[in-house]
Amino acid sequence: MAEAVLTSKGQITIPKEIRELFGLSDGDRVDFISEKGWIIMVPLKGNILDLYGSVPHRGKAIDFSKLRERVKKEMAKKFRK
């Protein structure tokens, strides 16, 4: 298991083995999800064009904030396994 230390400024260094495993490099963004007492860090990769076709259009407005939360929870479940 990889371990990191929190600095007085609230910063951590992601261990090299984790950065390599997820292909993280300078300037990459990550999202933090709080789920039942866990902090889950999810790499944010790609761009908006990668999402093309992933949301079905049913002729009504889509609440993207609800969709975003659902996707975060699904990703959190996937990474917990």
Contacts in CASP RR format, 6 or more apart in sequence:
PFRMAT RR
TARGET T0000
AUTHOR 0000-0000-0000
METHOD contacts of the structure
MODEL  1
MAEAVLTSKGQITIPKEIRELFGLSDGDRVDFISEKGWIIMVPLKGNILD
LYGSVPHRGKAIDFSKLRERVKKEMAKKFRK
2 15 0 8 1.000
2 17 0 8 1.000
2 18 0 8 1.000
3 15 0 8 1.000
4 12 0 8 1.000
4 13 0 8 1.000
4 14 0 8 1.000
4 15 0 8 1.000
5 12 0 8 1.000
5 13 0 8 1.000
6 12 0 8 1.000
14 24 0 8 1.000
14 41 0 8 1.000
18 24 0 8 1.000
19 25 0 8 1.000
22 43 0 8 1.000
23 43 0 8 1.000
24 30 0 8 1.000
24 43 0 8 1.000
28 43 0 8 1.000
28 44 0 8 1.000
28 45 0 8 1.000
29 43 0 8 1.000
29 44 0 8 1.000
30 41 0 8 1.000
30 42 0 8 1.000
30 43 0 8 1.000
30 44 0 8 1.000
31 41 0 8 1.000
31 42 0 8 1.000
31 44 0 8 1.000
31 72 0 8 1.000
32 39 0 8 1.000
32 40 0 8 1.000
32 41 0 8 1.000
32 42 0 8 1.000
33 39 0 8 1.000
33 40 0 8 1.000
33 41 0 8 1.000
33 42 0 8 1.000
33 72 0 8 1.000
33 73 0 8 1.000
33 75 0 8 1.000
33 76 0 8 1.000
34 40 0 8 1.000
35 73 0 8 1.000
35 76 0 8 1.000
38 76 0 8 1.000
38 80 0 8 1.000
40 75 0 8 1.000
40 76 0 8 1.000
40 79 0 8 1.000
40 80 0 8 1.000
42 72 0 8 1.000
42 75 0 8 1.000
42 76 0 8 1.000
42 79 0 8 1.000
55 62 0 8 1.000
55 67 0 8 1.000
END
